[in-house]
Each structure stands twice: as C-alpha cells, then as structure tokens.
Amino acid sequence: MTVEHRAKSVNCEQSAKGFQSTRSAEVLVVGAGPVGLALAGDLAWRGHSVILLEKSDGSIFQPKMDLVGIRTMEFCRKWGIVDDVEATAYDRDYPQDNVYLTTLKGHELGRQPMPSMNAELPPPESPQKRERCPQNFFDPVLQKFASAQAGLVTCHQTELIEFVQSADAVSSTVKDLKTGEMRTVVTPYLVACDGGKSAVRESLGIEMKGRGLLTYTTNVIFKCAHFNALHDKAPGYRYMFVGPTGTWATIVAINGRDHWRMSIIGNALEKTNYTHDELKALAHRAMGAPFEMEILSVLPWQRAELVAESYGQGRVFLCGDACHLTSPTGGLGMNTGIGDAIDLSWKLGAVLSGYAGPALLNSYFVERQPIAKRITQFSTGNLETLKKVPSSAKIEEEGPEGDRVRLAVGEALCEGLKREWFSLNMHLGNRYTNSPINVYDEVESAEDQDIEFNDAVHYRPSSRVGARAPHVWLSDNTSTLDWLGRDFVLFCFASATPRIDRVVRAAKQREIPLQVREIHHAGAKALYEKAFVLIRPDGHVAWRGDDGPPSEQAVQDLWLTVCALTDENESASNRSSLTGEPS
C-alpha cells in the first residue's frame, strides 16, 4: 500500500480538488474536538500524514470544558502555542473564586479564593500553570496549531460510515455531508475521538463499565452583560447554589464578561426537558430575583462514570471520551483525553517510523486505562461531596438555626472540595507503574504505590520509572521539559560510561531517535536522583540508573523492551509493511 507522506495541510472543503474517491494517509482520526485535534496535530507535528474527519462545521455552541490543565499546558508549551492560549478572549483579570451560596442575593456560605489568570503564577513543579480557556476559545487554538502542520488534511462536514480492517490497513468509507458523495480512505491505523456515544466503539463491540449514569444534567449558555452588577457578592468564576435538599445548580463565567453557563445538576432518576421559560425561572431562582437574560443554547446531557474494557481492536483505537466518561467535577475530562492522545501519538509515530514494533501499541491500553479509572473515581467523589452537603429546609431561614445549617454547609463544601481545587497530583502524578515498555529494576512497596495513586493533592516530583520527568529551571531559563518531545532523550547528570556509550550506540544502530543531554545543575541532579535517566517521547521515564546495563545483551534488551521489538530485523520489516518502502 502506498502511503502519502506529504499531504497538503488544507481543509477538504477549501481544496479545489477536495478528497479523491480513494485517499491514503498514515492515520485517520475521527472527531475534531480538542482530543482529536490534539492527536492529529501531534502526529502531524511528528512528521506523519493524517486525515482528520469531523461531522460538524467546527463551530462550538456549547463549550463542554473551560479548564486547560497544567499538564495539557505543558503539551501546549511543547507545541509552541502557549501565547495563543493566553491571548484568547477570556478576561485574564477576572477572579477565579469558587463561591457557595443560597442565592446571589441571599447568603454566601463560603468561598475558595483563587487568583485570576494574570495574577496566578506557575507552581514550582512546572514551567506552566493551568489556564481558563473554554472550548469555544481552545478549539480554535488547536485548529490553528494542527492546520499549520505539513502532514494534516482536515475534513469538516464529513462522516465515517463504516470501516473494514485487513492485516495491514483499515479501509474506511466516509460521506461528504454537503454533497452526499462517498469516498474511501485507506490508512494503516484509525483512531476514534468521536465522543461518549462513539459509533466506532459500538461497532467494535467494546463495553464501558463503571458506576454508569450519575445524573441527568442540563447546561444553559446565556448572555447577561451586567450579571455581577445585579447582586452584592464579590465576583467569582463558579457560583454553586445550595437549597434545602442540597446543591442543585452552578453558574460559571464562560468568558469573564457577559457569557455564562448554568448547569442544573439533576439526578439519575429523572430526565427533565426544560422549556426556556422554566430555565429562566431557575436562573432567577439562583439570582434571587428576576433579571434580563438571553438564552443562547441548551444542552441536556448525562453525567456518567464509565471506562472502556478495551481501548481498541486490531488497527483501530479509541481516545478521549470514546473510552472514558467522567463527571466534570475536577476539570479532568478533556485533559485526560489529551493525555491519551499524547501517549498514543508517539507510539503510532514510532511504529510508523519503523523503529518500534507493533506490540508497542498494546501498551496504550495498559498505561492509560488505570489513569482513566483513577480520574473518573476521583471526579465522582467530588460530585458526591457537592451533592451530599448537610443541608435542610432551615438553610434559607433567618436566625440561629439557619445560621447553624449555613455554617455546616459552607464548611463541608470548603473543606470537601479543596481536593478538587488543588488537585495537582491528578494532573502531574499519573505514573505508569505496570507498563510492558518500561524497565523497572527498583523495588517499590505496594503501599507506596497505593498512596501515590489515591492522593489527589500532593504531587511528588520524581524520576521513578513511569513518572512524568520532573521540571527544573536550568541556568538559561530553559525547563528540563523543553528538551523533551519528538525523540527519546537521555539525561546525563554524570560523565558517560562505557555502558552508557553502548546504550547510545545501540540506539543509533537500530535507528531509534535518541538525544543525549548532559545536565550540570545541582538541583536537577538531586531531584532526578540517578546519574542517567532515559525519557520517552511523551515525557515519561522509561529507565534510570547510576550506570548503563551491565552487558551488551542487557543493552539490547533495554531497547527491545522500550520499543517493543522482538529481534534485530523487526524495525526494518515493520517500516516496510507500513509505508510500502523496500526493507
């Protein structure tokens, strides 16, 4: 099969010729939400040809996320788009407080002060910080990045109809929704980023398991230019409303100016279809008085805790919401999906480039499913804290009994949700502890791993195998993370030894892209602990030690493991089968 390596980066609908009746690329990505855009953009950034399909025209009417987490911002730094994220239309001086109240004109129960985007500084553990950048702002940033890559073709208003796998390719039938024309796309791999109701996942017969439906929720985007002038509370990013039966709604600042999102939390027993008049009445209830507002869009949706039993089958993979669904109480849904995309992207790239074996792709599920389970359970816990506050009918009463209830509710929310607001370890502490492509040669207790897995707040930077390589500012204001990205990187905190020289030579012989970085920085040396640390293209540690493997065979075994190779000829034969090049 001939693979087109130099596909022009242009939207299909803008191309004079458009899609040919049959077209080939290395990867077909289905779904151009933030996860699909990140995956397609990262693959093309790594030099691979990608076709990206999206049923819609790309417009965002209901931003489903608004937090770009700190790890995702580190990926944005790698791609060179941090300035674009910071330049979006969100008011960077708008305070980010989380406020708990009965109504905006009623009682404030508690508040978690949070700085504005301009006031917040990166923590010591990262060169970046989280950003408030809702999907209607973030998607265009990712679109700009992805479309700038030389190997990407984006096709809006194009739907995947069916796909058929063979031993060496996936043949997909797609439909141009504007013309009705059917076309065929032939690629070595297909990745479904087509959301929680993934048609690809259903076609593969992959089940989702977990607690299932948590609530029927309704989101309402509305416009009100002077919303914060209508009440006497200090402005906040998220207002959380508690009534006699508990927390029933939230209102968040979509752009920090005049666009707001009200979420009617609901429950798992009753699905309600609200009229616009009913939704306005609920907004008035939250305010504590009627006010003028314009409803822009309404989205009923189902909050769930579900994780796929498999992340793919054969040459077809699932990514993002297609393989895990989580409550947004934690801001981890999209960010987890982008973590999936980075993990899968470098592995697809390594196999397509021919220096890794196809078995490398098996590690995608092994590494990422435990992370999804961790994050979905954490997010459900935040939802339960939100809903199970000790409220009663007295919360709206004046007097000592009402004060007592309000104090209890405020304390429960302020203390219970701190782990959500300060969940750094959920973003940076996702370590791959049982991966078949990492080389673990240090004894660790199961108890330590359990603490690491269950702690949401306290991130402990470490170069232990499987962890995200730690950030350290070097003398030239470069982060250690700035040296990571497309290739394997060997950090050397000591002079190379003959054993380490063998590791480097073996990588060169196998055409494994490896950069060697000597680091003369006392703080970095202390934090990284070992003299030599091998870091994967996704920024996770693959191996570390105070000297190289003890024998030539051990060196070969290191690379065989890390790249999932089986023998000396695996990489060359793999390259031939995937690209049509002679071996």
C-alpha positions as CSV (number, residue, x, y, z in Angstrom):
1,M,0.0,0.0,0.0
2,T,1.3,3.4,-0.9
3,V,1.2,5.9,1.9
4,E,1.0,9.6,1.1
5,H,3.7,11.3,3.3
6,R,3.4,14.9,2.1
7,A,-0.3,15.5,2.3
8,K,-1.1,19.2,2.0
9,S,-2.5,20.9,5.1
10,V,-5.8,22.2,3.9
11,N,-9.4,21.8,4.7
12,C,-11.1,19.4,2.3
13,E,-13.9,21.8,1.7
14,Q,-11.4,24.5,0.7
15,S,-9.4,22.4,-1.7
16,A,-10.0,22.8,-5.4
17,K,-10.0,19.1,-5.9
18,G,-11.3,18.0,-2.4
19,F,-11.0,14.4,-1.4
20,Q,-10.2,12.0,-4.2
21,S,-12.5,9.0,-4.4
22,T,-9.8,7.0,-2.7
23,R,-7.2,8.6,-0.5
24,S,-4.4,7.3,1.8
25,A,-2.6,8.6,4.8
26,E,-0.9,7.0,7.8
27,V,-3.7,7.7,10.3
28,L,-7.4,8.5,10.1
29,V,-8.6,10.4,13.1
30,V,-12.4,10.6,13.5
31,G,-13.7,13.5,15.5
32,A,-12.2,17.0,15.7
33,G,-12.9,18.0,19.2
34,P,-10.0,19.0,21.4
35,V,-8.8,15.4,21.8
36,G,-9.0,14.7,18.1
37,L,-7.3,18.0,17.2
38,A,-4.5,17.3,19.8
39,L,-3.9,13.8,18.4
40,A,-4.0,14.8,14.8
41,G,-1.9,17.8,15.4
42,D,0.7,16.0,17.4
43,L,1.0,13.2,14.9
44,A,1.5,15.7,12.1
45,W,3.9,17.6,14.3
46,R,5.9,14.4,14.5
47,G,6.0,14.2,10.7
48,H,3.2,11.8,9.9
49,S,0.3,12.2,7.4
50,V,-3.1,12.4,9.0
51,I,-6.7,12.8,7.8
52,L,-9.0,14.3,10.4
53,L,-12.8,13.9,9.9
54,E,-15.4,16.0,11.7
55,K,-19.2,15.7,11.1
56,S,-19.8,19.3,12.1
57,D,-18.5,22.5,10.6
58,G,-16.3,23.0,13.6
59,S,-18.5,25.7,15.4
60,I,-18.8,25.4,19.2
61,F,-22.2,26.4,20.6
62,Q,-21.8,24.6,23.9
63,P,-18.3,24.8,25.4
64,K,-18.1,21.5,27.3
65,M,-14.9,22.4,29.1
66,D,-13.2,25.5,30.3
67,L,-10.1,24.4,32.2
68,V,-6.9,23.7,30.3
69,G,-5.0,21.7,32.9
70,I,-1.3,22.2,33.8
71,R,-0.1,19.0,32.1
72,T,-2.1,20.0,28.9
73,M,-0.4,23.4,29.1
74,E,3.0,21.6,29.2
75,F,2.0,20.0,25.9
76,C,1.0,23.4,24.6
77,R,4.4,24.6,25.5
78,K,6.0,21.8,23.5
79,W,3.9,22.7,20.5
80,G,4.7,26.4,20.9
81,I,1.1,27.6,21.4
82,V,1.1,28.9,25.0
83,D,0.9,32.5,23.7
84,D,-2.1,31.6,21.6
85,V,-3.9,30.1,24.7
86,E,-3.1,33.2,26.8
87,A,-4.3,35.5,24.0
88,T,-7.9,34.2,23.8
89,A,-10.8,36.3,24.8
90,Y,-11.3,35.2,28.4
91,D,-10.8,38.1,30.7
92,R,-7.5,37.3,32.4
93,D,-8.1,39.7,35.2
94,Y,-11.4,38.1,36.2
95,P,-11.2,36.4,39.7
96,Q,-11.4,32.6,39.8
97,D,-13.1,32.2,43.2
98,N,-15.4,29.3,43.9
99,V,-18.4,30.7,45.8
100,Y,-21.0,28.7,47.7
101,L,-24.3,30.4,48.4
102,T,-28.1,30.1,48.7
103,T,-28.7,32.7,46.1
104,L,-26.7,35.6,44.7
105,K,-28.9,38.0,46.6
106,G,-29.1,35.7,49.6
107,H,-26.5,34.1,51.9
108,E,-22.8,33.5,50.9
109,L,-22.0,30.2,52.6
110,G,-18.3,30.1,51.9
111,R,-15.7,30.9,49.3
112,Q,-12.4,29.4,48.0
113,P,-10.4,32.4,46.8
114,M,-8.5,31.8,43.6
115,P,-6.3,34.2,41.6
116,S,-7.1,35.5,38.1
117,M,-5.1,34.1,35.2
118,N,-2.9,37.2,35.2
119,A,-2.2,37.0,38.9
120,E,-1.6,33.3,39.1
121,L,2.0,32.1,38.8
122,P,3.2,28.6,37.7
123,P,3.9,26.3,40.7
124,P,7.5,25.2,41.4
125,E,6.7,21.8,39.8
126,S,6.0,23.1,36.3
127,P,7.0,25.8,33.8
128,Q,3.3,26.4,33.1
129,K,0.1,26.9,35.0
130,R,-3.5,25.9,34.4
131,E,-5.4,28.2,32.1
132,R,-9.1,29.2,31.9
133,C,-9.8,28.7,28.2
134,P,-13.3,27.4,27.4
135,Q,-13.7,25.1,24.4
136,N,-15.0,27.8,22.1
137,F,-11.6,29.5,22.6
138,F,-9.4,26.4,23.0
139,D,-10.6,24.5,19.9
140,P,-9.6,27.3,17.5
141,V,-6.1,27.5,19.1
142,L,-5.7,23.7,18.5
143,Q,-7.2,24.1,15.0
144,K,-4.6,26.7,14.2
145,F,-1.8,24.5,15.5
146,A,-3.0,21.4,13.7
147,S,-3.6,23.1,10.4
148,A,-0.1,24.5,10.4
149,Q,1.4,21.0,10.3
150,A,2.5,19.9,6.9
151,G,1.0,16.4,7.1
152,L,-2.6,17.2,8.0
153,V,-5.8,17.3,6.0
154,T,-8.9,18.3,7.9
155,C,-12.3,17.4,6.5
156,H,-15.3,19.1,8.2
157,Q,-18.9,18.0,7.5
158,T,-17.6,14.6,6.7
159,E,-18.8,11.4,8.4
160,L,-17.3,8.0,8.9
161,I,-19.9,5.5,7.6
162,E,-18.1,2.2,8.0
163,F,-14.6,0.7,8.2
164,V,-13.1,-2.7,7.4
165,Q,-9.8,-4.0,8.8
166,S,-7.3,-6.2,7.0
167,A,-3.9,-7.5,8.1
168,D,-2.1,-4.3,7.2
169,A,-4.7,-1.5,6.8
170,V,-8.1,0.0,7.6
171,S,-10.4,0.9,4.7
172,S,-12.9,3.5,5.7
173,T,-16.0,4.7,3.8
174,V,-16.7,8.4,4.5
175,K,-19.5,10.6,3.4
176,D,-19.3,14.3,2.4
177,L,-22.4,15.6,4.2
178,K,-22.6,18.6,1.8
179,T,-22.7,16.7,-1.4
180,G,-23.6,13.2,-0.3
181,E,-20.5,11.8,-2.1
182,M,-19.0,8.6,-0.7
183,R,-15.2,8.2,-0.6
184,T,-12.7,5.6,0.6
185,V,-9.8,6.3,2.9
186,V,-7.1,3.7,3.4
187,T,-4.8,4.0,6.4
188,P,-2.6,1.7,8.5
189,Y,-4.5,3.0,11.6
190,L,-7.8,4.6,12.6
191,V,-8.3,6.4,15.9
192,A,-11.8,7.3,17.1
193,C,-12.1,10.5,19.0
194,D,-15.8,10.6,18.4
195,G,-17.1,11.2,21.9
196,G,-19.0,9.4,24.6
197,K,-21.5,7.9,22.1
198,S,-18.7,6.6,19.9
199,A,-20.0,4.8,16.9
200,V,-16.6,3.3,16.3
201,R,-16.6,1.8,19.9
202,E,-20.1,0.4,19.4
203,S,-19.1,-1.1,16.0
204,L,-16.2,-2.8,17.7
205,G,-18.5,-4.1,20.4
206,I,-16.4,-2.7,23.2
207,E,-18.2,-2.4,26.5
208,M,-18.0,0.5,29.0
209,K,-18.0,-0.4,32.7
210,G,-18.2,1.6,35.9
211,R,-20.9,3.2,38.1
212,G,-22.7,4.3,34.9
213,L,-25.3,7.1,34.9
214,L,-24.7,9.7,37.7
215,T,-27.1,12.5,36.8
216,Y,-29.3,13.9,34.1
217,T,-27.9,17.4,33.8
218,T,-28.9,20.4,31.6
219,N,-26.4,23.1,30.6
220,V,-27.7,26.6,29.6
221,I,-25.4,29.1,27.9
222,F,-26.9,32.6,28.5
223,K,-25.9,36.2,27.9
224,C,-26.1,38.9,30.6
225,A,-23.8,41.8,30.2
226,H,-24.0,43.1,33.8
227,F,-24.7,39.9,35.7
228,N,-22.3,40.7,38.6
229,A,-23.8,44.1,39.0
230,L,-27.2,42.6,39.8
231,H,-26.1,41.2,43.2
232,D,-23.8,42.2,46.1
233,K,-21.4,39.3,46.1
234,A,-17.7,39.6,45.1
235,P,-17.3,38.2,41.6
236,G,-16.5,34.5,41.2
237,Y,-15.7,32.1,38.5
238,R,-18.1,29.4,39.7
239,Y,-21.2,30.1,41.8
240,M,-22.6,26.9,43.5
241,F,-26.2,27.1,44.7
242,V,-27.4,25.1,47.7
243,G,-31.1,24.7,48.6
244,P,-33.0,22.8,51.2
245,T,-32.2,19.4,49.5
246,G,-28.5,20.2,48.6
247,T,-26.5,21.6,45.7
248,W,-28.8,22.0,42.8
249,A,-27.1,24.3,40.2
250,T,-23.9,26.1,39.3
251,I,-23.2,29.2,37.2
252,V,-19.7,29.7,35.8
253,A,-18.1,32.6,33.9
254,I,-17.6,31.4,30.3
255,N,-15.6,34.5,29.2
256,G,-15.3,36.5,32.3
257,R,-17.5,39.2,30.8
258,D,-21.1,38.5,29.6
259,H,-21.4,34.8,28.8
260,W,-22.4,32.4,31.5
261,R,-23.1,28.7,31.8
262,M,-25.8,27.5,34.2
263,S,-25.8,23.8,35.0
264,I,-28.9,22.2,36.5
265,I,-27.3,19.3,38.2
266,G,-30.3,16.9,38.4
267,N,-30.2,13.3,39.5
268,A,-30.0,9.8,38.0
269,L,-33.7,9.1,38.4
270,E,-35.5,11.8,36.5
271,K,-34.7,13.1,33.0
272,T,-36.3,16.6,32.6
273,N,-36.8,18.5,29.3
274,Y,-37.0,22.1,30.4
275,T,-38.6,24.9,28.4
276,H,-36.9,28.2,28.0
277,D,-39.3,29.8,30.5
278,E,-38.5,27.1,33.1
279,L,-34.8,27.6,32.6
280,K,-35.1,31.4,33.0
281,A,-37.1,30.7,36.2
282,L,-34.3,28.6,37.5
283,A,-31.7,31.3,36.7
284,H,-33.9,33.8,38.5
285,R,-34.0,31.4,41.5
286,A,-30.2,31.3,41.5
287,M,-30.1,35.1,41.4
288,G,-32.8,35.5,44.0
289,A,-34.7,37.9,41.7
290,P,-35.8,38.2,38.1
291,F,-33.3,39.7,35.6
292,E,-32.9,40.1,31.9
293,M,-31.0,37.3,30.2
294,E,-30.7,35.8,26.7
295,I,-30.6,32.0,26.4
296,L,-28.1,31.2,23.6
297,S,-28.1,27.4,23.7
298,V,-29.4,24.5,25.8
299,L,-27.7,21.0,26.2
300,P,-29.2,18.2,28.1
301,W,-26.6,15.6,28.9
302,Q,-25.9,12.5,31.0
303,R,-23.1,12.7,33.6
304,A,-21.5,9.2,33.9
305,E,-18.6,7.3,35.3
306,L,-17.6,4.7,32.7
307,V,-14.3,3.3,31.3
308,A,-14.0,1.1,28.3
309,E,-13.0,-2.6,28.7
310,S,-10.6,-2.2,25.8
311,Y,-9.1,0.9,24.0
312,G,-9.2,-0.6,20.6
313,Q,-9.2,-3.7,18.4
314,G,-6.6,-4.5,15.8
315,R,-5.6,-1.3,13.9
316,V,-8.5,0.7,15.4
317,F,-8.1,2.7,18.6
318,L,-10.3,4.7,20.9
319,C,-9.2,8.0,22.5
320,G,-10.8,10.5,24.9
321,D,-14.5,10.3,25.7
322,A,-14.8,7.4,23.3
323,C,-13.1,5.3,26.0
324,H,-13.9,7.0,29.3
325,L,-16.6,9.3,30.6
326,T,-16.2,11.3,33.8
327,S,-18.1,13.9,35.8
328,P,-16.6,17.3,35.0
329,T,-16.3,17.9,38.8
330,G,-12.5,18.2,38.6
331,G,-11.9,19.6,35.1
332,L,-10.2,16.4,34.1
333,G,-12.3,15.0,31.2
334,M,-10.6,16.8,28.2
335,N,-7.3,16.9,29.9
336,T,-7.3,13.1,30.4
337,G,-8.3,12.7,26.8
338,I,-5.3,14.8,25.6
339,G,-3.1,12.7,27.8
340,D,-4.4,9.6,25.9
341,A,-3.7,11.4,22.6
342,I,0.0,12.1,23.6
343,D,0.5,8.5,24.7
344,L,-1.0,7.1,21.6
345,S,0.6,9.6,19.2
346,W,4.2,8.9,20.0
347,K,3.6,5.2,19.8
348,L,1.8,5.3,16.5
349,G,4.6,7.6,15.3
350,A,7.3,5.2,16.5
351,V,5.7,2.2,14.8
352,L,5.0,4.1,11.5
353,S,8.6,5.4,11.5
354,G,9.8,1.8,11.8
355,Y,12.0,1.9,14.9
356,A,9.4,0.2,17.1
357,G,7.4,-3.0,16.9
358,P,3.6,-3.1,16.5
359,A,3.4,-4.5,20.1
360,L,4.3,-1.0,21.3
361,L,0.7,-0.1,20.7
362,N,-0.6,-2.7,23.2
363,S,0.9,-0.6,26.0
364,Y,-1.5,2.2,25.2
365,F,-4.4,0.5,26.9
366,V,-2.2,-0.9,29.7
367,E,-0.9,2.6,30.6
368,R,-4.0,4.7,30.1
369,Q,-6.9,2.7,31.4
370,P,-5.7,2.8,35.0
371,I,-5.4,6.6,34.7
372,A,-9.0,6.8,33.4
373,K,-10.2,4.7,36.3
374,R,-8.3,6.9,38.8
375,I,-9.7,10.1,37.4
376,T,-13.3,9.0,36.9
377,Q,-13.5,7.8,40.5
378,F,-11.9,11.0,41.8
379,S,-14.3,13.1,39.8
380,T,-17.3,11.1,41.1
381,G,-16.1,11.7,44.6
382,N,-16.1,15.4,44.0
383,L,-19.7,15.2,42.7
384,E,-20.7,13.3,45.8
385,T,-19.2,15.9,48.1
386,L,-21.1,18.5,46.1
387,K,-24.4,16.8,46.4
388,K,-24.2,15.4,49.9
389,V,-23.8,18.6,51.9
390,P,-25.7,18.6,55.2
391,S,-28.5,21.0,54.1
392,S,-32.1,21.3,55.3
393,A,-35.1,23.5,54.9
394,K,-33.7,25.8,57.5
395,I,-30.8,26.9,55.2
396,E,-33.0,29.8,54.0
397,E,-34.3,30.8,57.4
398,E,-33.0,33.7,59.3
399,G,-31.9,33.2,62.9
400,P,-29.6,30.9,64.8
401,E,-30.9,27.6,63.3
402,G,-30.5,28.9,59.8
403,D,-27.0,30.2,60.7
404,R,-26.0,26.8,62.0
405,V,-27.1,25.0,58.9
406,R,-25.4,27.6,56.6
407,L,-22.2,27.3,58.6
408,A,-22.2,23.5,58.3
409,V,-22.9,23.6,54.6
410,G,-20.2,26.2,54.0
411,E,-17.6,24.2,56.0
412,A,-18.5,20.9,54.3
413,L,-18.1,22.5,50.8
414,C,-15.0,24.5,51.6
415,E,-13.1,21.5,53.2
416,G,-14.6,18.8,51.0
417,L,-13.8,20.4,47.7
418,K,-10.3,21.5,48.4
419,R,-9.0,18.4,46.8
420,E,-10.8,19.4,43.6
421,W,-9.5,22.9,43.5
422,F,-5.9,21.8,44.4
423,S,-5.6,18.5,42.6
424,L,-2.1,18.9,41.2
425,N,-1.3,15.2,41.7
426,M,-4.2,14.3,39.4
427,H,-2.7,16.3,36.6
428,L,1.0,15.7,37.1
429,G,1.2,12.5,39.1
430,N,-0.2,10.0,36.6
431,R,2.6,7.4,36.7
432,Y,2.6,4.2,34.6
433,T,3.5,1.5,37.1
434,N,2.9,-1.7,35.2
435,S,3.8,-0.9,31.6
436,P,5.4,-3.6,29.4
437,I,7.6,-1.0,27.7
438,N,9.2,0.5,30.9
439,V,12.2,-1.1,32.6
440,Y,11.5,-1.4,36.3
441,D,14.6,-2.5,38.3
442,E,13.9,-0.9,41.7
443,V,11.8,-2.5,44.5
444,E,8.7,-0.4,45.4
445,S,6.1,-1.3,48.0
446,A,2.5,-1.7,47.0
447,E,1.6,0.6,49.9
448,D,3.7,3.5,48.4
449,Q,2.0,2.9,45.0
450,D,-1.4,3.0,46.6
451,I,-0.7,6.3,48.4
452,E,0.6,7.8,45.2
453,F,-2.4,6.6,43.2
454,N,-5.0,7.8,45.8
455,D,-3.6,11.1,46.8
456,A,-5.1,13.8,44.6
457,V,-3.4,16.9,46.0
458,H,0.3,16.2,46.9
459,Y,2.4,15.8,43.8
460,R,5.9,14.5,44.5
461,P,8.2,15.2,41.5
462,S,10.3,12.0,40.8
463,S,12.2,10.4,38.0
464,R,11.0,6.9,39.1
465,V,10.3,4.8,36.1
466,G,6.8,5.5,34.6
467,A,6.6,9.0,36.1
468,R,6.4,12.3,34.2
469,A,10.0,13.6,34.0
470,P,10.3,16.4,36.6
471,H,10.6,20.1,35.7
472,V,13.6,22.1,36.8
473,W,14.6,25.6,35.6
474,L,18.1,25.4,34.2
475,S,20.6,28.3,34.2
476,D,19.4,29.7,30.8
477,N,15.7,29.8,31.9
478,T,15.1,26.6,30.0
479,S,13.0,23.9,31.6
480,T,14.2,20.3,31.5
481,L,10.8,19.7,29.8
482,D,11.8,21.9,26.9
483,W,14.3,19.2,25.8
484,L,11.5,16.5,25.6
485,G,9.2,15.9,22.7
486,R,9.8,14.1,19.4
487,D,12.6,11.7,20.4
488,F,13.9,9.6,23.3
489,V,16.1,11.7,25.5
490,L,18.9,10.5,27.8
491,F,19.6,12.9,30.6
492,C,23.1,12.5,31.9
493,F,24.0,14.0,35.3
494,A,27.4,12.4,35.2
495,S,30.1,11.7,32.6
496,A,29.2,8.9,30.2
497,T,30.5,5.5,31.0
498,P,31.3,2.6,28.6
499,R,28.0,1.1,29.5
500,I,26.1,4.3,28.6
501,D,28.1,4.6,25.4
502,R,26.8,1.1,24.5
503,V,23.2,2.3,25.1
504,V,23.7,5.2,22.7
505,R,25.4,3.1,20.0
506,A,22.7,0.5,20.2
507,A,20.0,3.2,19.6
508,K,21.9,4.5,16.6
509,Q,22.3,1.0,15.1
510,R,18.5,0.4,15.5
511,E,17.8,3.9,14.1
512,I,16.0,4.8,17.3
513,P,15.9,8.6,17.6
514,L,17.8,9.5,20.8
515,Q,19.1,12.8,22.0
516,V,21.8,12.9,24.8
517,R,21.6,15.9,27.2
518,E,24.4,16.5,29.7
519,I,23.0,18.4,32.6
520,H,25.3,20.3,35.0
521,H,22.8,21.5,37.6
522,A,22.9,20.6,41.2
523,G,19.2,21.0,41.8
524,A,18.2,18.9,38.8
525,K,20.8,16.2,39.7
526,A,19.3,15.9,43.2
527,L,15.7,15.8,42.0
528,Y,16.4,13.2,39.3
529,E,18.3,11.1,41.8
530,K,20.0,8.8,39.3
531,A,23.0,9.6,37.1
532,F,21.2,8.6,33.9
533,V,17.5,8.9,33.1
534,L,16.0,7.7,29.8
535,I,12.8,9.6,28.9
536,R,10.3,8.6,26.3
537,P,8.9,11.0,23.6
538,D,5.8,11.6,25.8
539,G,7.9,12.8,28.7
540,H,7.6,9.7,30.9
541,V,10.6,7.9,32.3
542,A,11.4,4.6,30.6
543,W,14.5,3.6,32.6
544,R,17.0,5.1,35.0
545,G,20.2,4.0,36.7
546,D,23.6,5.1,38.0
547,D,25.3,3.2,35.2
548,G,24.2,1.6,32.0
549,P,23.0,-2.1,31.6
550,P,25.8,-4.5,32.6
551,S,26.2,-6.4,29.3
552,E,25.7,-6.0,25.6
553,Q,22.7,-8.3,25.8
554,A,21.2,-6.2,28.6
555,V,21.6,-3.1,26.4
556,Q,19.8,-4.8,23.6
557,D,17.1,-6.0,26.0
558,L,16.6,-2.4,27.1
559,W,15.8,-1.2,23.6
560,L,13.9,-4.3,22.8
561,T,11.6,-3.6,25.8
562,V,11.3,0.2,25.4
563,C,10.5,-0.1,21.7
564,A,8.6,-3.4,21.9
565,L,10.9,-5.1,19.4
566,T,11.4,-8.8,19.0
567,D,14.7,-9.1,17.1
568,E,17.2,-7.1,15.1
569,N,15.1,-7.2,11.9
570,E,11.8,-6.2,13.4
571,S,12.1,-2.4,12.9
572,A,13.2,-2.7,9.2
573,S,10.4,-5.2,8.3
574,N,7.9,-3.1,10.2
575,R,8.8,0.0,8.3
576,S,8.4,-1.9,5.0
577,S,4.9,-3.2,5.9
578,L,3.6,0.2,7.0
579,T,5.0,2.5,4.3
580,G,5.4,0.4,1.3
581,E,9.2,1.0,1.3
582,P,11.6,-1.8,0.4
583,S,13.2,-3.3,3.5
